């Protein structure tokens, strides 16, 4: 089983993942905006350009993240971990 950290941002997901891609020598394999999904109609218009899912691969490791639509992100009070079963 692999453990993949899932980071949440307050509107800076795209910039952060571009920075991680450059610094870690990885590749962004997905960068999906809220406005490009069926959820576009239910999120605020100013949030549609934000990221619903980002996926970066670097040195065999995976990092994922998003800009959740609900209010500002509180630092240090939450964490997400994606567990990917092997085989």
C-alpha positions in Angstrom: 0.0 0.0 0.0 1.2 3.5 -0.9 0.5 6.6 1.2 0.1 9.8 -0.8 -0.2 13.2 1.0 -3.1 15.3 -0.1 -2.6 19.0 0.5 -5.3 21.7 0.7 -4.8 25.3 -0.2 -6.7 28.6 0.0 -6.5 29.3 -3.7 -2.8 28.7 -4.2 -2.8 25.1 -5.3 -1.7 25.7 -8.9 1.2 28.0 -7.9 2.3 25.6 -5.2 2.3 22.6 -7.5 4.2 24.4 -10.2 6.8 25.3 -7.6 6.9 21.7 -6.3 7.3 20.4 -9.9 10.3 22.7 -10.5 12.0 22.1 -7.1 11.4 18.4 -7.0 12.1 17.7 -10.7 8.7 16.0 -11.0 5.8 16.2 -13.4 2.3 17.4 -12.9 0.1 14.7 -14.4 -3.2 16.3 -13.6 -4.4 19.9 -12.9 -8.2 20.0 -13.0 -10.1 23.2 -12.4 -13.5 23.3 -10.7 -14.9 25.0 -13.8 -14.0 22.0 -16.0 -16.2 19.6 -13.9 -19.9 19.0 -13.5 -19.5 20.8 -10.1 -18.9 24.1 -12.0 -22.5 25.1 -11.7 -22.6 24.7 -7.9 -19.3 26.4 -6.9 -19.0 30.2 -6.7 -18.0 31.8 -10.1 -14.8 33.2 -8.6 -13.8 29.7 -7.6 -14.2 28.0 -10.9 -10.6 28.8 -12.0 -9.3 27.1 -8.8 -8.1 23.5 -8.6 -10.3 20.6 -7.7 -7.5 18.1 -8.1 -3.7 18.3 -8.7 -1.5 15.3 -9.1 2.3 15.5 -9.1 4.8 12.6 -9.5 8.4 13.1 -8.5 11.0 10.3 -8.0 8.3 7.6 -7.7 6.3 9.6 -5.1 2.9 11.1 -5.5 1.6 14.4 -4.1 -2.0 15.5 -4.6 -3.9 18.6 -3.6 -6.8 21.0 -4.2 -8.4 24.3 -3.4 -11.5 23.4 -1.5 -14.4 25.8 -2.0 -15.5 26.2 1.6 -13.9 29.2 3.3 -10.3 29.8 4.3 -8.1 26.9 5.1 -7.1 26.8 8.8 -3.4 26.0 9.2 -2.5 22.9 11.1 -6.0 21.7 12.0 -6.4 19.1 9.3 -4.7 16.6 7.1 -5.6 14.2 4.4 -4.0 11.0 3.4 -4.8 9.0 0.3 -4.2 5.2 0.7 -3.7 3.4 -2.6 -4.0 -0.4 -2.3 -1.3 -2.3 -4.2 -1.8 -5.1 -6.6 
